[in-house]
């Protein structure tokens, strides 16, 4: 079995695949809508917004989140179920 990646490795892998939906993913991660609006107003590119949204989430979650928590979050978004399955297979089997 392959070891789970560091969160930073996983986030880089996700960046190109899900950044366009950063705001919906932020809502799934239970971030406040006001915080997401602030990110949107401060940044014009979805990849920058995705990074900022994840920074906010990583700083708010106690205990610190694991990579599997991020995978679970994107798995609840129907468009990314196959990506979540692929990542689980890559790192869990």
KOLLO-175077 format. One record per atom (N, C-alpha, C, O, CB): residue number from 1; residue in three letters; atom name; x, y, z. Coordinates in steps of 0.02 Angstrom, whole numbers. Glycine has a CB too. Example, Ala and Ser with C-alpha at 12.3 -4.5 7.8 and 13.67 -1.06 7.14 Angstrom:
<pts>
[1 ALA N [660 -284 390]] [1 ALA CA [615 -225 390]] [1 ALA C [660 -165 390]] [1 ALA O [712 -166 423]] [1 ALA CB [565 -224 452]] [2 SER N [642 -112 354]] [2 SER CA [684 -53 357]] [2 SER C [645 2 394]] [2 SER O [670 57 402]] [2 SER CB [704 -30 286]] 
</pts>
This chain:
<pts>
[1 UNK N [42 -59 0]] [1 UNK CA [0 0 0]] [1 UNK C [45 62 0]] [1 UNK O [95 65 36]] [1 UNK CB [-48 0 61]] [2 UNK N [26 111 -40]] [2 UNK CA [62 174 -43]] [2 UNK C [41 217 17]] [2 UNK O [-17 218 36]] [2 UNK CB [47 211 -109]] [3 UNK N [88 251 47]] [3 UNK CA [73 295 103]] [3 UNK C [32 355 78]] [3 UNK O [41 378 22]] [3 UNK CB [138 319 138]] [4 UNK N [-12 379 121]] [4 UNK CA [-49 440 102]] [4 UNK C [0 497 91]] [4 UNK O [53 499 123]] [4 UNK CB [-101 458 157]] [5 UNK N [-16 542 46]] [5 UNK CA [29 597 32]] [5 UNK C [27 649 89]] [5 UNK O [-20 649 129]] [5 UNK CB [12 631 -35]] [6 UNK N [76 691 91]] [6 UNK CA [71 749 135]] [6 UNK C [14 791 107]] [6 UNK O [-1 788 47]] [6 UNK CB [139 791 138]] [7 UNK N [-18 829 150]] [7 UNK CA [-74 870 127]] [7 UNK C [-52 916 70]] [7 UNK O [-90 927 23]] [7 UNK CB [-103 911 185]] [8 UNK N [8 943 74]] [8 UNK CA [32 989 22]] [8 UNK C [36 955 -46]] [8 UNK O [21 986 -98]] [8 UNK CB [100 1018 40]] [9 UNK N [55 891 -48]] [9 UNK CA [58 854 -111]] [9 UNK C [-12 844 -138]] [9 UNK O [-24 853 -198]] [9 UNK CB [93 785 -100]] [10 UNK N [-57 824 -95]] [10 UNK CA [-127 814 -117]] [10 UNK C [-157 879 -142]] [10 UNK O [-192 878 -193]] [10 UNK CB [-168 786 -59]] [11 UNK N [-145 934 -108]] [11 UNK CA [-174 997 -129]] [11 UNK C [-148 1019 -197]] [11 UNK O [-186 1046 -237]] [11 UNK CB [-160 1051 -78]] [12 UNK N [-85 1007 -210]] [12 UNK CA [-59 1023 -277]] [12 UNK C [-93 980 -330]] [12 UNK O [-108 1004 -384]] [12 UNK CB [18 1012 -279]] [13 UNK N [-105 917 -313]] [13 UNK CA [-139 872 -360]] [13 UNK C [-211 896 -372]] [13 UNK O [-236 892 -429]] [13 UNK CB [-138 800 -334]] [14 UNK N [-244 919 -321]] [14 UNK CA [-313 942 -327]] [14 UNK C [-318 1009 -362]] [14 UNK O [-368 1023 -396]] [14 UNK CB [-345 946 -259]] [15 UNK N [-269 1051 -354]] [15 UNK CA [-272 1120 -379]] [15 UNK C [-295 1124 -452]] [15 UNK O [-340 1162 -468]] [15 UNK CB [-204 1153 -371]] [16 UNK N [-264 1085 -494]] [16 UNK CA [-281 1090 -566]] [16 UNK C [-347 1055 -582]] [16 UNK O [-375 1066 -636]] [16 UNK CB [-226 1059 -607]] [17 UNK N [-371 1013 -537]] [17 UNK CA [-431 974 -552]] [17 UNK C [-495 1002 -523]] [17 UNK O [-549 991 -552]] [17 UNK CB [-421 904 -526]] [18 UNK N [-491 1038 -469]] [18 UNK CA [-553 1060 -436]] [18 UNK C [-556 1135 -421]] [18 UNK O [-605 1158 -393]] [18 UNK CB [-563 1022 -373]] [19 UNK N [-504 1172 -438]] [19 UNK CA [-502 1242 -418]] [19 UNK C [-560 1283 -446]] [19 UNK O [-580 1333 -415]] [19 UNK CB [-437 1273 -440]] [20 UNK N [-587 1265 -503]] [20 UNK CA [-643 1303 -531]] [20 UNK C [-705 1301 -486]] [20 UNK O [-746 1346 -488]] [20 UNK CB [-661 1275 -600]] [21 UNK N [-710 1251 -444]] [21 UNK CA [-767 1243 -399]] [21 UNK C [-748 1259 -326]] [21 UNK O [-778 1233 -280]] [21 UNK CB [-795 1173 -403]] [22 UNK N [-698 1301 -318]] [22 UNK CA [-671 1315 -251]] [22 UNK C [-725 1339 -203]] [22 UNK O [-723 1321 -144]] [22 UNK CB [-617 1367 -256]] [23 UNK N [-771 1379 -226]] [23 UNK CA [-821 1407 -181]] [23 UNK C [-869 1354 -155]] [23 UNK O [-885 1352 -96]] [23 UNK CB [-860 1463 -216]] [24 UNK N [-892 1310 -200]] [24 UNK CA [-936 1256 -178]] [24 UNK C [-900 1208 -131]] [24 UNK O [-929 1184 -83]] [24 UNK CB [-962 1217 -239]] [25 UNK N [-836 1195 -146]] [25 UNK CA [-798 1152 -101]] [25 UNK C [-789 1185 -33]] [25 UNK O [-792 1152 19]] [25 UNK CB [-728 1135 -133]] [26 UNK N [-779 1251 -33]] [26 UNK CA [-775 1287 30]] [26 UNK C [-838 1281 71]] [26 UNK O [-835 1274 132]] [26 UNK CB [-760 1360 17]] [27 UNK N [-896 1283 38]] [27 UNK CA [-959 1274 73]] [27 UNK C [-965 1204 102]] [27 UNK O [-988 1195 158]] [27 UNK CB [-1018 1289 26]] [28 UNK N [-943 1154 63]] [28 UNK CA [-944 1085 87]] [28 UNK C [-898 1078 148]] [28 UNK O [-913 1041 195]] [28 UNK CB [-921 1037 31]] [29 UNK N [-842 1115 148]] [29 UNK CA [-796 1113 204]] [29 UNK C [-820 1156 263]] [29 UNK O [-785 1164 313]] [29 UNK CB [-727 1137 182]] [30 UNK N [-881 1183 257]] [30 UNK CA [-916 1220 309]] [30 UNK C [-883 1287 325]] [30 UNK O [-883 1310 382]] [30 UNK CB [-919 1179 371]] [31 UNK N [-853 1318 274]] [31 UNK CA [-827 1386 282]] [31 UNK C [-885 1435 277]] [31 UNK O [-936 1421 245]] [31 UNK CB [-772 1402 230]] [32 UNK N [-878 1492 308]] [32 UNK CA [-931 1542 308]] [32 UNK C [-935 1576 240]] [32 UNK O [-885 1591 208]] [32 UNK CB [-919 1595 363]] [33 UNK N [-997 1588 219]] [33 UNK CA [-1008 1620 154]] [33 UNK C [-974 1688 150]] [33 UNK O [-948 1707 98]] [33 UNK CB [-1083 1628 141]] [34 UNK N [-974 1726 205]] [34 UNK CA [-941 1791 206]] [34 UNK C [-867 1785 193]] [34 UNK O [-838 1826 158]] [34 UNK CB [-954 1825 272]] [35 UNK N [-835 1734 222]] [35 UNK CA [-764 1723 210]] [35 UNK C [-751 1706 137]] [35 UNK O [-701 1728 108]] [35 UNK CB [-738 1667 256]] [36 UNK N [-795 1666 108]] [36 UNK CA [-787 1648 37]] [36 UNK C [-797 1709 -8]] [36 UNK O [-762 1717 -58]] [36 UNK CB [-836 1592 18]] [37 UNK N [-844 1752 9]] [37 UNK CA [-855 1814 -29]] [37 UNK C [-792 1858 -26]] [37 UNK O [-772 1888 -75]] [37 UNK CB [-916 1853 -2]] [38 UNK N [-762 1862 34]] [38 UNK CA [-701 1902 41]] [38 UNK C [-645 1874 -3]] [38 UNK O [-608 1913 -35]] [38 UNK CB [-678 1903 114]] [39 UNK N [-638 1809 -5]] [39 UNK CA [-587 1778 -48]] [39 UNK C [-601 1796 -121]] [39 UNK O [-556 1816 -157]] [39 UNK CB [-586 1701 -39]] [40 UNK N [-664 1790 -142]] [40 UNK CA [-684 1805 -211]] [40 UNK C [-669 1878 -229]] [40 UNK O [-646 1892 -284]] [40 UNK CB [-758 1790 -222]] [41 UNK N [-681 1923 -182]] [41 UNK CA [-669 1994 -197]] [41 UNK C [-594 2011 -197]] [41 UNK O [-574 2059 -229]] [41 UNK CB [-705 2037 -146]] [42 UNK N [-554 1973 -161]] [42 UNK CA [-482 1986 -157]] [42 UNK C [-442 1955 -214]] [42 UNK O [-386 1977 -228]] [42 UNK CB [-455 1962 -92]] [43 UNK N [-469 1904 -246]] [43 UNK CA [-431 1866 -297]] [43 UNK C [-474 1855 -358]] [43 UNK O [-534 1841 -353]] [43 UNK CB [-406 1798 -268]] [44 UNK N [-444 1861 -417]] [44 UNK CA [-483 1853 -478]] [44 UNK C [-473 1787 -513]] [44 UNK O [-509 1771 -560]] [44 UNK CB [-467 1909 -525]] [45 UNK N [-424 1748 -493]] [45 UNK CA [-411 1683 -525]] [45 UNK C [-434 1627 -479]] [45 UNK O [-422 1629 -418]] [45 UNK CB [-336 1675 -543]] [46 UNK N [-467 1576 -507]] [46 UNK CA [-494 1522 -467]] [46 UNK C [-440 1483 -430]] [46 UNK O [-452 1460 -374]] [46 UNK CB [-534 1475 -511]] [47 UNK N [-381 1476 -459]] [47 UNK CA [-328 1440 -424]] [47 UNK C [-305 1478 -361]] [47 UNK O [-292 1447 -310]] [47 UNK CB [-268 1428 -470]] [48 UNK N [-301 1544 -366]] [48 UNK CA [-283 1584 -307]] [48 UNK C [-338 1579 -254]] [48 UNK O [-324 1573 -194]] [48 UNK CB [-271 1657 -327]] [49 UNK N [-401 1582 -276]] [49 UNK CA [-457 1575 -230]] [49 UNK C [-456 1508 -196]] [49 UNK O [-467 1503 -136]] [49 UNK CB [-523 1586 -267]] [50 UNK N [-442 1455 -235]] [50 UNK CA [-439 1387 -207]] [50 UNK C [-385 1384 -153]] [50 UNK O [-397 1356 -99]] [50 UNK CB [-424 1335 -262]] [51 UNK N [-327 1411 -167]] [51 UNK CA [-272 1410 -118]] [51 UNK C [-292 1448 -54]] [51 UNK O [-282 1423 1]] [51 UNK CB [-208 1442 -148]] [52 UNK N [-321 1507 -63]] [52 UNK CA [-342 1547 -5]] [52 UNK C [-397 1512 35]] [52 UNK O [-396 1513 97]] [52 UNK CB [-365 1616 -28]] [53 UNK N [-444 1482 0]] [53 UNK CA [-498 1446 34]] [53 UNK C [-469 1389 75]] [53 UNK O [-489 1379 133]] [53 UNK CB [-549 1419 -17]] [54 UNK N [-422 1352 47]] [54 UNK CA [-392 1296 84]] [54 UNK C [-350 1320 142]] [54 UNK O [-349 1289 195]] [54 UNK CB [-350 1253 37]] [55 UNK N [-314 1376 133]] [55 UNK CA [-276 1404 189]] [55 UNK C [-322 1420 247]] [55 UNK O [-308 1405 305]] [55 UNK CB [-236 1467 167]] [56 UNK N [-378 1453 231]] [56 UNK CA [-427 1470 281]] [56 UNK C [-452 1408 317]] [56 UNK O [-454 1405 378]] [56 UNK CB [-485 1510 250]] [57 UNK N [-471 1358 278]] [57 UNK CA [-497 1296 307]] [57 UNK C [-444 1262 350]] [57 UNK O [-459 1241 406]] [57 UNK CB [-520 1249 252]] [58 UNK N [-383 1256 325]] [58 UNK CA [-330 1222 362]] [58 UNK C [-316 1257 428]] [58 UNK O [-298 1224 477]] [58 UNK CB [-267 1219 321]] [59 UNK N [-325 1323 431]] [59 UNK CA [-313 1360 492]] [59 UNK C [-371 1357 541]] [59 UNK O [-363 1374 600]] [59 UNK CB [-297 1431 476]] [60 UNK N [-430 1337 517]] [60 UNK CA [-489 1337 560]] [60 UNK C [-505 1268 589]] [60 UNK O [-542 1263 638]] [60 UNK CB [-548 1362 522]] [61 UNK N [-478 1216 560]] [61 UNK CA [-498 1149 580]] [61 UNK C [-453 1124 637]] [61 UNK O [-392 1127 633]] [61 UNK CB [-494 1100 520]] [62 UNK N [-485 1100 690]] [62 UNK CA [-449 1070 747]] [62 UNK C [-479 1002 760]] [62 UNK O [-540 997 764]] [62 UNK CB [-454 1115 810]] [63 UNK N [-440 951 766]] [63 UNK CA [-368 948 753]] [63 UNK C [-354 960 679]] [63 UNK O [-401 959 638]] [63 UNK CB [-339 880 775]] [64 UNK N [-291 971 662]] [64 UNK CA [-275 984 592]] [64 UNK C [-304 929 546]] [64 UNK O [-303 870 563]] [64 UNK CB [-199 988 582]] [65 UNK N [-330 950 489]] [65 UNK CA [-363 901 445]] [65 UNK C [-313 853 413]] [65 UNK O [-254 867 406]] [65 UNK CB [-400 938 390]] [66 UNK N [-340 796 396]] [66 UNK CA [-301 746 361]] [66 UNK C [-319 749 287]] [66 UNK O [-368 780 268]] [66 UNK CB [-312 675 390]] [67 UNK N [-278 717 246]] [67 UNK CA [-293 715 174]] [67 UNK C [-360 681 162]] [67 UNK O [-396 699 116]] [67 UNK CB [-237 678 135]] [68 UNK N [-377 631 203]] [68 UNK CA [-440 596 192]] [68 UNK C [-500 641 204]] [68 UNK O [-552 631 173]] [68 UNK CB [-444 535 238]] [69 UNK N [-494 691 248]] [69 UNK CA [-549 738 259]] [69 UNK C [-562 779 196]] [69 UNK O [-619 793 179]] [69 UNK CB [-534 785 318]] [70 UNK N [-509 797 161]] [70 UNK CA [-516 835 99]] [70 UNK C [-548 791 46]] [70 UNK O [-592 813 9]] [70 UNK CB [-448 861 74]] [71 UNK N [-526 728 42]] [71 UNK CA [-555 681 -7]] [71 UNK C [-629 671 8]] [71 UNK O [-670 670 -38]] [71 UNK CB [-518 613 -6]] [72 UNK N [-647 663 71]] [72 UNK CA [-717 655 89]] [72 UNK C [-758 716 68]] [72 UNK O [-815 709 45]] [72 UNK CB [-724 643 165]] [73 UNK N [-730 775 76]] [73 UNK CA [-765 836 58]] [73 UNK C [-779 838 -17]] [73 UNK O [-834 853 -39]] [73 UNK CB [-726 897 79]] [74 UNK N [-728 823 -58]] [74 UNK CA [-740 826 -130]] [74 UNK C [-784 769 -153]] [74 UNK O [-817 774 -205]] [74 UNK CB [-674 825 -168]] [75 UNK N [-785 714 -115]] [75 UNK CA [-828 657 -133]] [75 UNK C [-902 675 -127]] [75 UNK O [-943 644 -160]] [75 UNK CB [-811 597 -89]] [76 UNK N [-918 723 -85]] [76 UNK CA [-988 743 -78]] [76 UNK C [-1012 786 -137]] [76 UNK O [-1072 797 -145]] [76 UNK CB [-999 780 -13]] [77 UNK N [-966 809 -177]] [77 UNK CA [-981 850 -236]] [77 UNK C [-988 801 -295]] [77 UNK O [-937 773 -316]] [77 UNK CB [-926 905 -250]] [78 UNK N [-1048 791 -322]] [78 UNK CA [-1058 739 -372]] [78 UNK C [-1009 739 -430]] [78 UNK O [-989 686 -456]] [78 UNK CB [-1127 745 -400]] [79 UNK N [-988 798 -450]] [79 UNK CA [-943 803 -507]] [79 UNK C [-875 771 -494]] [79 UNK O [-839 753 -540]] [79 UNK CB [-934 876 -526]] [80 UNK N [-857 765 -430]] [80 UNK CA [-790 741 -412]] [80 UNK C [-788 672 -380]] [80 UNK O [-737 652 -352]] [80 UNK CB [-758 790 -366]] [81 UNK N [-843 636 -383]] [81 UNK CA [-844 569 -353]] [81 UNK C [-791 524 -385]] [81 UNK O [-758 486 -349]] [81 UNK CB [-913 538 -362]] [82 UNK N [-782 527 -450]] [82 UNK CA [-732 484 -482]] [82 UNK C [-662 505 -463]] [82 UNK O [-618 463 -455]] [82 UNK CB [-740 486 -559]] [83 UNK N [-650 570 -454]] [83 UNK CA [-584 593 -432]] [83 UNK C [-571 568 -361]] [83 UNK O [-516 544 -347]] [83 UNK CB [-580 670 -434]] [84 UNK N [-620 573 -317]] [84 UNK CA [-611 548 -249]] [84 UNK C [-596 473 -249]] [84 UNK O [-552 450 -212]] [84 UNK CB [-675 563 -206]] [85 UNK N [-632 437 -290]] [85 UNK CA [-620 365 -296]] [85 UNK C [-549 351 -320]] [85 UNK O [-514 307 -294]] [85 UNK CB [-671 332 -343]] [86 UNK N [-527 388 -371]] [86 UNK CA [-460 381 -398]] [86 UNK C [-406 395 -345]] [86 UNK O [-357 358 -340]] [86 UNK CB [-450 428 -458]] [87 UNK N [-416 447 -306]] [87 UNK CA [-367 465 -254]] [87 UNK C [-366 413 -198]] [87 UNK O [-313 397 -171]] [87 UNK CB [-383 534 -226]] [88 UNK N [-424 388 -179]] [88 UNK CA [-426 334 -128]] [88 UNK C [-389 273 -153]] [88 UNK O [-350 242 -116]] [88 UNK CB [-499 316 -111]] [89 UNK N [-401 256 -216]] [89 UNK CA [-368 197 -245]] [89 UNK C [-292 207 -247]] [89 UNK O [-254 162 -232]] [89 UNK CB [-395 182 -316]] [90 UNK N [-272 267 -265]] [90 UNK CA [-201 283 -271]] [90 UNK C [-166 280 -203]] [90 UNK O [-110 257 -198]] [90 UNK CB [-192 352 -302]] [91 UNK N [-199 304 -150]] [91 UNK CA [-166 311 -86]] [91 UNK C [-190 263 -31]] [91 UNK O [-160 260 22]] [91 UNK CB [-174 379 -62]] [92 UNK N [-244 227 -43]] [92 UNK CA [-271 184 10]] [92 UNK C [-268 110 -5]] [92 UNK O [-274 69 41]] [92 UNK CB [-342 203 24]] [93 UNK N [-260 92 -67]] [93 UNK CA [-262 20 -83]] [93 UNK C [-193 -7 -95]] [93 UNK O [-185 -66 -110]] [93 UNK CB [-306 7 -144]] 
</pts>
